[in-house]
Every structure is written in structure tokens, then in C-alpha cells.
């Protein structure tokens, strides 16, 4: 006979009690840490290549106690947000147009589909020629990595708006641009916000690539500098800090989405 609790936990796409959700989340992190610690204790991988969790944590405390590391965190956040904002300011309107009008689709989407398969690191030499080696170049790399994906996803979000809403607007006498601005855009906002959340995650993944461009600061720079001297503990700290910052920003997106669009159900 199936346990009622077990049956409830494994229902397809059904909510579960929060205590079970958080139990699963915490247990996953604990298991990963235990496996990592055991690999370190039994020397499955040499300490040089896989430092223990305790050593990484000690290094983390040492680094964040210095002002220079906070400076690296700050400049990396700035680069990611500027690249993300630039992609959103240009990409969202283009994606909406592509998802609304077939003629815009024919102009915007095929080119975006073509370019999005080009790896962002391949643009580094061109970006250095176009924008030099300053902050603009680093922001452009993050922009290139996010922009074309964003256009395609926003276009898909726009196409997902129920056509009945559009027909109803026409029936009530709305004109083409009024329908776009007052019906389509408000209707796609919850999906658009979720898309921006995903794109922000991609922007963070391009950070280290962006900081290959003659950087002398930033989390990516600190990781690459540590690699030269085989300081894997600093590499792990950099990776974990980027992951932690990304997680915090992701949770802020979720909370803000629930506040702005409470009717949409939101995500955990």
C-alpha cells in the first residue's frame, strides 16, 4: 500500500509542502559537500587539484576580508548588469516586433538564429578591434552572448499570447498599435519577466569570458590569475561566489515576479 505522503510528493507537476521542498534542496547541497569532503579525505583527487571544502571556506573568509576582493565582486556585477541591460533595452522591443509581425520576423529571427550559434569568445578579437580593451569591450562580450538568445525567446513569448485577446481588442475597435501596446505587451509581461530571469543567468556565464579581454580586476580575472599559479582554492572560491551571486539575483527575480504578477502563479 502506497504511503499518502509518498504519493503526494511524486504527483506530476503538483505542489508539495514547503518543508519537503526545502528538505530536498538542503539535502542536495549537504550530499554534494559530503561527497566533496570524502573525495578530499581519501585523496581521490590530489589536493592541488581538488582542495577540501574547509580549505576553500577558509580562503573565502580571507578573501572577503580584503577590500580588493569586494572590488572584484563589484566590478563583475557592474559588467554583468550593464551587458544584460543593454541586451534587454535593444532585444526586448525587437523580440516583440518579431513575435507580432511576420515581416519583422523574416528580418530579425533568421539572422538572430544564425548568430546565436556563434560562440561569444570568437568575437573577442573583433570586440578588441572595435571597442579597445576597456570596460566597453567586456560589456559587449556579455551583450553578444545574451542579446540574440533574448530576441528569439521574447519573440516566442509574444507568439504565445492568446489570439482571442487580440481578436477581442479588434472587436472593441482597437487599432493595430493600440492592440500591441495595450493588449499584447501587458499579456506577455509575466513570460517576459521569466525570460529576463533566464537571460540574466546566461549573462553571468559569460562573465569569465568577458574578463579575458585584458582585465586587471573582476571575479573572472581572479580565477584566471589563480589558474596561472595553480591556486585551485581561489579558483573554487571565485566559482562559488559567482554561483552565489547568481543565485541571489535569481531569487530576487522570483520574489519581484510574484509581487508584480501575482496572478501568474510564479515560480519557486
N, C-alpha and C positions, 0 to 999 in steps of 0.2 A: 504494500500500500504506500502511495507517494505521500511524503510529508507535505502538509499545507504550505509551510514556509518555502520549501524547495520548489514546489510548484509555482508559487508566486514569484520567486526570484528568476525563474527561467521562462517566463511568458514572453513571447516575441513582442518587442517594442513597447512593453508595458513598463510604467514606473515602478520602482522598488522603494522601500523605506530608506530614508536618508542615512540611517545608521548603517545599513548594509552597503550602501553606495560608498560611504566614507571608509568603511571597514575594508572593502575591496581595494580602494585607492591606496590607503596607508599600507595594507599588507603587501601590495605590489612593490612599493618603494623599499619596504623592510626586507623583502626577499632579495631584491637586487643588491642591497647593501650587504646582506649576509653572504651571498654568492661572491661578491667582490672581495669581502674580507677573507673568506675561505681560500679563494684563489691566491690572495696575498700571503696568508699564513702557510699554505702548503707549496708556495713558490711555483705555482702552475705557470706563471709568467714572472720573469725577473723583475725585481723592484725598480730597476732602471726604467722599465717599460710600463709597469703597472704598479704605481705606488699604492700603499694601503689607504683606506678611507680616512683613518686617523691622521696620517701624514698630510693628505690633501686638505683636510679640515684645518689642521694647524697652519698650513701655508695660506689658506683662505683668510684666517684671522690675522696673520701677519701682514698680508697684502692690503686688506681693507683698513688696517690701522695706519696706512700711509696715504697721504693726500694725493700722491701721483696716481695711485690705482683708482681712486674716485674720479680723478680727471679722465682716466682712460674710459671709465664707465660713462661719464657724462658726454664725452665727445662721440662715443659709439651710439648712444641714444640719439644724439642730435643728428648724426648721419643717417640713421635708420628712419627717423621720423621725417626728415626733410625729403629723402628719396621716396618714402611712402606717400607723403602729402603731394609731392609733385606728380606722382603717378595717379593719385586719386583725382586731383584737380583737372587733369587732362583726360584721363582714361574713363572716368565715370560718364561725363557727357557724351564721349564718343561711343561708349558701350550702349548707352540709352538710345542714341540715334540709330546705331546698327541693329538694335533689337526692335526698333519701332518701324523703320522704313527699309524696305528691301533694297532700294537704290543705295542707301548708306551701308547696308550690309555688304553689298557687292564691292564697295570701295574699301571698307575698313577691315572686314573679317578675313578675307583671303590673305591679305598682307600680314595681318597680325598672326594668323595661323602659321604662316611661313617663318616669320621672325622669331616666334616664341620657342621654336625648336633649336634656335642658335644659342649655344651656351654663353651666358653673360661674361665669363672670363675671356672668351675670344674677342670681346670688344675692348679689352683693356688697352692694347696698343693704340687703337683708334681714339679712344677716350683721352689718352695721354696727349695725342697729337691735337685733338680738338680743344680740350679744356685744361691742358697742362697737368700738373701733379698736385694741385691744391685740393681744397675741400670740394670744389665743384666736381672734380673727377670722381671722387669717392661716392658722392651723392648720385651722380649719373649712373654708376655701375648698379647701385641698388634700384634706381629708377628703371633701368633697362630690364633688370631681372623681374620686376614686378608689373611693369606697365602693360605689356602685351597680353599677359595672363589675365590681368584685370579687365581689359576691354572685352575679351571673349566671355568671361564669367558674368560680367554685367549685362552683356547682350543676351545671354541665356536667361538671366533673372528677369529681364524685361519681357522676353518672349513668354515667360511663364505666367505673366499677368492674365487673368481670366478675360477672354474676349467678350464675355457677356457684359462686363463693366464698360468696355469701350462702346458696344452696341447700345447700352442703356444711355450712355452720355450723348451719343449721336441722336437717339430718340428724343432726348430732352433739349436738343437744339445746340449742343456744344460744337464748336468748330475744332478743326484738326489740332491746332497748337494748344487750345484750352484743354482738350482731351489729354494731350501729352502731359501738360504741366499739372492739371488738377485731378486727373484720374490715374494715368499710368505711373507717374513718379511717386505719388503717395502709396499706391498699391504695392510697388516693388521695394519700398524702403526697408521692411524687415529682412528680406532676402539680400538686399544690397548691403545692409549692415553686417550680415553674416559673411558675405563675400569679402568685405573690407577686413574683417577679422582674420580670414584665411590669408589674405594678401599681406597683412602685417607679419604673419608668421613667415611667409616667403621672404619678406624684406630682411628679416633677421638672419635667415640662412645665407644671404648674400653679403653679410657684413664682413666676414673674414676675407672673402674675395675682393671686396671694395678696398679693404685696408692693405691689399697687396700693392696698391698704387702709391709707392714712395711715402708710406705713412711713418710717422715717428710718434704716434700716440694711438690709443684705442685698444679695445679688448683683442681684436684680431691681430694687431701689431704685437701685443704682449705674448700672444700664443705663438706667433711666428718667430719672435725673438727667443722665446724659451726653447723652441724646437732646435735652434742652432746649437744650444748648449746642453741639449738632452735633459732639460728641466721638466720632466713629464708631470711633476706635481703642479707646476704653474700652468701647464697646458690643460690639465684636468680642471683646475680652478677656473680658468678662462671659459672653458666649455660649459661648466656647471653654472657660472654666473650668467652667461648668455641664455642658457636654458631657463634659469630662474627669472631673469628679466622678461623673457618671452612669456613665461607662464603668468607672471603678474599682469602684464599688459593684456594677455588673453582673457584673464578673469575680469579685468576692468571692462573689456568689451562686452563680456557676458552680462555683467551687472548693468552696464549702461543700456544694453539691448532690452533687458527686462523692464527698465524704467521708461524707455522711450516707446517700446512696442509691447505693452503687457498683454495685448490680445493675441499676439503671435505664438504664445506658449514658451518661447525662449529655449535656451539650451542650458545644460548643467555647467 
